[in-house]
């Protein structure tokens, strides 16, 4: 039978203290499966997986246990989920489960009692042996005690070489008297801390307190200096020109618009537009704004036209501002009047120049020639009266009386209709039309 796998949020506690307040556990057929790796990281244990033998290895301090990845263990997206009893046995703890509040309680006191009893047994067996010497640790600090760094977020570490894995639940770290335990992390026998706030320049004091899984207390205090200081940037210099815009939407047929420029008082300049001849001067509109009235003539077809302003600042420095947006200028061609095309203006040429010292010749007066009256010859446009001349009788030809030839009447051609299933009729030979006889 295949059981459905669902997920739910459970709280995991250790000796009454929350370890995983929101653990994502799996539920199969009413059994709760805990994430092995997430729980191992919270308890400071090392968790490994052997894919060849399908075995999960858990090492917590000196205790090493294995969990078979077959059977009730489920692997989902690379994470192993094991039953409560198997996880508690691997970590050497007792487990209790409360279904109403969805809480999994782990009890490590039985493990401490077992370890203490085992140590007492060893002590009684080896009563004649010399007592063990206290364990020594090699402590490495970063930054070193009394060192100076140039970093507002320095990496602060304290490593206790020779100790077993540190208990994350017993970690307590302070920085300049402020509790930063939530910002610190434990990796094996090392405590790592990166401040989330920038450290001010000066001397800073660090205090670290922890216990390893053997119950040995570890504590270390030191100080270091930080000479990094943030330099405030200078205030930005006000830009002489703060804004430039057009007063309306440009649509096909728009033949006039205004360009506004806002900036320092006392500026001057003009505005130019692609495809529009001429420039348009800027006029004072308010105390710190100027306006240019742009007139678009007829017949302009300029897509993606740029609008630019050439401005002279009060100190005489020229500056050019171009609008990042482009406009499309389309104005219709002005129709011609009823008088046709306009008459071109006359062109005047300068009078000829003469070299210096040479006088301009004076033209001689013209004498009008005597006018001789010329007989007027009639022109084609002048009316001329003709007198008909009678034709002599000898030259008149006899009038021949001609008999009109009757014109034959055209006979209408019958419409040929073909009945389905009958062969077509042969074409008819046209009857020649008699030609008219020549006159006698």
C-alpha positions in Angstrom: 0.0 0.0 0.0 1.3 3.5 -0.9 0.6 6.2 1.7 0.4 9.8 0.8 3.2 12.1 2.0 2.2 15.5 3.4 4.1 18.2 5.2 3.3 20.2 8.3 5.0 22.7 10.6 6.1 21.2 14.0 8.1 22.7 16.9 11.1 20.8 18.2 12.4 21.5 21.7 15.5 20.3 23.6 15.2 20.1 27.4 12.3 22.5 27.2 14.2 25.1 25.0 13.0 25.6 21.4 15.5 24.3 18.9 13.5 24.4 15.6 10.4 26.5 16.3 9.1 26.0 12.7 10.4 22.6 11.4 9.0 21.3 8.2 8.2 17.7 9.0 6.7 15.0 6.9 3.6 13.0 7.9 3.0 9.5 6.5 0.2 7.3 7.7 0.0 9.3 11.0 3.8 9.0 11.6 5.9 12.2 12.0 9.2 12.2 10.1 11.8 14.9 11.1 14.3 16.4 8.8 17.6 14.8 9.9 20.0 17.5 8.5 18.1 20.5 9.8 17.8 18.9 13.2 21.5 18.0 13.2 22.6 21.5 12.3 20.4 22.9 15.2 22.0 20.4 17.7 25.6 21.0 16.4 25.9 17.5 14.9 27.5 16.4 11.6 25.2 14.6 9.2 26.4 12.7 6.2 24.8 10.4 3.6 26.4 7.4 1.8 24.5 6.9 -1.4 26.2 3.5 -2.1 24.9 1.9 1.1 21.9 4.2 1.6 23.0 5.0 5.1 22.7 8.3 7.1 25.6 9.0 9.5 25.1 11.2 12.5 28.0 12.4 14.7 27.3 14.4 17.8 30.4 14.9 19.9 32.0 11.5 20.5 28.7 9.6 19.6 28.4 8.2 16.1 25.2 6.6 14.9 23.7 5.5 11.6 20.2 5.5 10.2 19.2 3.2 7.3 17.7 5.3 4.5 15.4 2.4 3.6 12.1 1.5 5.1 10.3 4.3 6.9 12.9 6.9 5.9 11.8 9.2 3.0 14.1 11.3 0.8 12.4 14.3 -0.7 14.3 16.8 -2.9 17.6 15.7 -1.4 16.5 15.9 2.2 16.1 12.9 4.4 13.1 12.6 6.8 13.3 9.9 9.5 10.9 8.8 12.2 11.0 10.4 15.7 12.3 7.3 17.4 15.1 6.7 14.9 16.2 10.3 15.1 16.2 10.4 18.9 18.1 7.1 19.1 20.7 8.4 16.7 21.3 11.6 18.8 21.1 9.6 22.1 18.0 11.3 23.4 14.5 10.5 24.6 11.6 11.8 22.5 8.0 12.8 23.3 5.3 14.0 21.0 2.2 16.2 21.6 -0.2 16.0 18.7 -2.5 18.9 19.9 0.3 21.6 19.8 2.4 19.7 17.2 5.5 19.7 19.4 8.3 17.2 19.4 10.2 17.3 22.7 13.8 15.9 22.9 15.3 15.1 26.3 19.1 15.0 26.6 19.3 14.6 30.3 19.2 10.8 30.0 22.3 11.1 27.9 24.0 13.2 30.5 23.2 10.7 33.2 24.5 7.9 31.1 27.7 9.8 30.4 28.2 10.7 34.0 27.6 7.1 35.1 30.0 5.9 32.5 32.6 8.4 33.7 32.1 7.3 37.3 32.6 3.7 36.3 35.8 4.5 34.5 36.9 6.5 37.4 36.3 3.6 39.8 38.1 1.2 37.5 41.0 3.4 37.1 41.2 4.6 40.7 44.8 3.6 40.9 45.6 5.6 37.7 46.8 9.2 38.0 44.1 11.9 37.5 43.9 13.3 34.0 45.4 16.7 33.4 43.0 19.6 32.4 42.6 19.9 28.6 44.4 22.8 27.0 43.0 24.8 24.1 44.7 26.9 21.5 42.6 30.0 21.0 42.9 32.0 17.8 41.2 35.4 17.6 40.4 37.6 14.6 41.1 40.5 14.7 43.9 39.8 17.2 43.8 41.4 20.6 44.9 45.1 20.3 45.0 45.0 16.5 43.7 47.8 14.3 41.4 47.2 11.2 40.1 49.5 8.5 36.7 47.9 7.8 33.3 49.0 9.1 32.1 45.4 9.0 35.1 43.3 10.1 34.9 39.5 10.4 35.2 38.5 14.1 36.1 34.9 14.9 37.2 32.9 17.9 38.5 29.4 17.5 39.0 27.0 20.4 41.3 24.4 18.9 41.3 21.1 20.8 37.7 21.3 22.0 34.9 19.2 20.7 32.0 20.8 18.8 30.6 23.8 20.6 26.9 23.8 21.7 25.0 26.5 19.8 22.4 26.8 22.6 25.1 27.8 25.1 26.6 30.5 22.9 26.6 34.1 24.2 28.4 36.9 22.4 28.5 40.6 23.2 30.0 43.4 21.2 30.6 46.7 23.0 28.1 45.5 25.7 25.4 44.7 23.1 24.1 41.1 22.9 24.8 39.9 19.3 24.3 36.2 19.9 21.6 36.0 17.2 24.1 37.4 14.7 26.8 34.8 15.5 27.2 31.3 14.3 29.0 28.1 15.5 30.9 25.9 13.0 32.6 23.1 14.9 35.0 24.6 17.4 34.8 28.2 15.9 32.5 31.1 16.6 31.8 33.5 13.7 30.4 37.0 13.8 29.9 39.7 11.2 28.3 42.8 12.7 25.2 43.9 10.8 25.8 47.6 11.8 28.8 49.6 10.7 31.2 50.0 13.6 32.2 53.6 14.4 35.9 54.5 14.7 37.5 53.6 18.0 38.1 50.7 20.3 35.6 47.8 20.4 35.3 45.0 23.0 34.2 41.4 22.3 33.1 38.8 24.8 32.5 35.1 23.8 31.1 32.5 26.2 30.2 28.9 25.1 30.3 25.2 26.2 31.4 22.2 24.3 29.4 19.0 24.3 31.6 17.6 27.0 30.3 20.3 29.3 33.6 22.3 29.4 33.0 26.1 29.6 34.9 28.3 27.3 35.2 32.1 27.6 37.3 34.7 25.9 37.4 38.5 25.9 39.5 40.8 23.8 39.5 44.2 22.1 40.5 45.7 18.8 40.5 49.1 17.1 38.8 50.3 13.9 39.9 53.5 12.1 37.4 53.4 9.3 35.2 56.5 9.1 32.5 57.3 6.6 33.1 60.7 4.9 29.9 62.6 4.1 29.8 63.5 0.4 29.8 67.2 -0.4 26.3 68.7 -1.1 25.5 68.5 -4.8 26.0 71.7 -6.8 22.7 73.0 -8.0 22.3 72.5 -11.7 21.8 75.8 -13.5 19.0 74.3 -15.7 16.5 72.3 -13.7 13.8 71.3 -16.3 12.8 71.6 -20.0 9.5 70.6 -21.4 6.9 71.2 -24.2 3.5 72.5 -23.2 1.3 70.2 -25.3 1.0 66.9 -27.1 2.4 67.1 -30.7 0.0 65.5 -33.1 -0.1 65.7 -37.0 -1.2 69.1 -38.0 0.2 71.0 -34.9 1.8 74.2 -36.3 2.7 75.9 -33.0 3.8 74.9 -29.5 5.8 76.4 -26.6 9.0 75.2 -25.1 9.7 76.0 -21.5 13.1 76.1 -19.8 13.4 76.4 -16.0 16.7 77.5 -14.4 18.6 80.3 -12.9 17.5 83.9 -13.4 19.4 86.0 -15.9 19.8 83.4 -18.6 19.3 83.9 -22.3 19.2 81.8 -25.4 17.1 80.3 -28.1 15.4 77.0 -29.1 15.9 75.1 -32.3 13.8 72.2 -33.8 14.8 69.7 -36.5 13.1 70.3 -39.8 11.9 73.8 -38.8 13.8 76.7 -40.3 15.0 79.5 -38.0 15.5 79.8 -34.3 13.1 80.9 -31.6 14.4 83.2 -28.8 13.7 82.5 -25.2 11.6 85.1 -23.4 11.2 85.6 -19.7 8.1 83.8 -18.4 8.6 83.9 -14.6 11.4 84.7 -12.2 13.2 81.4 -13.0 11.5 80.1 -16.2 11.6 81.0 -19.9 9.5 80.3 -22.9 10.0 80.1 -26.7 7.1 80.2 -29.1 7.8 77.7 -32.0 5.9 78.2 -35.2 5.9 75.3 -37.7 5.4 76.4 -41.4 3.3 74.5 -43.8 4.6 71.5 -45.7 6.9 70.2 -42.9 7.4 66.4 -42.7 9.9 65.7 -40.0 9.6 62.5 -38.0 11.6 62.1 -34.8 12.5 65.7 -34.6 14.7 66.8 -31.7 14.2 69.9 -29.7 17.3 71.6 -28.3 17.9 74.8 -26.4 21.1 76.8 -26.6 21.4 78.7 -23.3 23.9 81.4 -22.1 24.2 81.2 -18.4 24.5 84.4 -16.3 28.3 83.9 -16.1 28.5 83.8 -19.9 29.0 80.0 -20.2 27.1 78.5 -23.2 25.2 75.3 -22.6 23.1 73.1 -24.8 20.2 71.0 -23.5 18.4 68.4 -25.8 15.1 66.9 -24.8 15.4 63.1 -24.5 12.0 62.7 -26.3 11.5 63.3 -30.0 8.4 64.6 -31.7 6.8 64.0 -35.1 6.1 67.2 -37.1 3.6 66.9 -40.0 1.9 70.0 -41.3 -0.2 70.1 -44.5 0.9 71.9 -47.6 -0.9 75.3 -47.9 -3.2 75.3 -51.1 -2.5 77.8 -53.9 -4.9 80.8 -54.3 -7.1 81.4 -57.4 -4.5 83.7 -58.8 -2.1 80.8 -59.4 1.6 80.8 -58.4 2.9 83.9 -56.8 4.9 86.3 -59.0 8.6 86.1 -58.1 10.1 89.3 -56.7 12.2 91.3 -59.2 16.0 91.0 -58.9 18.0 94.2 -59.0 21.6 94.4 -60.2 24.1 96.9 -59.1 25.3 99.6 -61.6 28.7 98.9 -63.3 31.6 100.4 -61.5 34.5 102.3 -63.2 38.1 102.5 -62.1 39.2 105.4 -59.9 40.2 108.5 -61.9 38.0 107.7 -64.8 34.9 109.7 -65.3 31.6 108.2 -66.1 30.8 108.8 -69.8 27.7 111.0 -70.3 25.4 109.5 -72.9 24.7 111.8 -75.9 21.1 113.1 -76.1 19.0 111.1 -78.6 17.3 113.1 -81.3 13.9 111.6 -82.3 13.7 110.6 -85.9 10.9 112.2 -88.0 7.9 110.1 -88.3 6.5 109.5 -91.9 2.9 108.5 -92.1 2.6 105.0 -93.5 -0.6 103.9 -95.3 -2.5 101.6 -93.1 -2.6 98.0 -94.3 -5.6 96.0 -93.2 -4.6 93.3 -90.7 -6.4 90.0 -90.2 -8.0 91.3 -87.1 -9.4 94.4 -88.9 -12.8 93.9 -90.7 -12.6 94.1 -94.6 -15.6 94.5 -96.8 -15.7 92.5 -100.1 -17.9 93.3 -103.1 -19.1 90.2 -104.9 -18.1 90.0 -108.6 -20.7 88.6 -111.0 -19.7 85.4 -113.0 -20.0 85.7 -116.8 -22.7 83.5 -118.4 -20.1 81.8 -120.7 -18.2 80.5 -117.8 -21.3 79.0 -116.1 -21.5 75.2 -116.3 -24.8 73.4 -117.0 -26.6 72.0 -114.0 -26.8 68.2 -114.2 -29.9 66.6 -112.7 -28.9 63.4 -110.8 -31.4 60.7 -109.9 -31.0 59.5 -106.4 -30.3 55.8 -106.0 -32.6 54.0 -103.5 -30.8 52.7 -100.5 -31.6 49.0 -99.7 -33.2 48.3 -96.4 -31.3 46.0 -94.1 -33.1 42.8 -93.2 -32.8 41.9 -89.5 -30.8 38.7 -88.9 -32.8 36.1 -87.0 -31.5 35.0 -83.5 -30.0 31.6 -83.6 -31.1 29.4 -80.8 -29.7 25.9 -80.2 -31.8 23.2 -78.6 -29.9 20.7 -76.4 -29.3 17.4 -78.2 -29.5 18.8 -81.8 -26.4 19.3 -84.0 -25.4 22.9 -84.7 -26.5 24.4 -88.0 -24.0 25.2 -90.7 -23.2 28.9 -90.9 -25.1 31.0 -93.5 -23.3 32.6 -96.4 -23.8 36.3 -96.3 -25.6 37.9 -99.2 -23.5 40.5 -101.1 -24.8 44.0 -100.9 -25.1 45.7 -104.4 -22.7 48.6 -104.8 -24.2 51.9 -106.0 -24.0 52.6 -109.7 -21.7 55.4 -110.9 -23.5 58.5 -112.2 -24.2 58.7 -115.9 
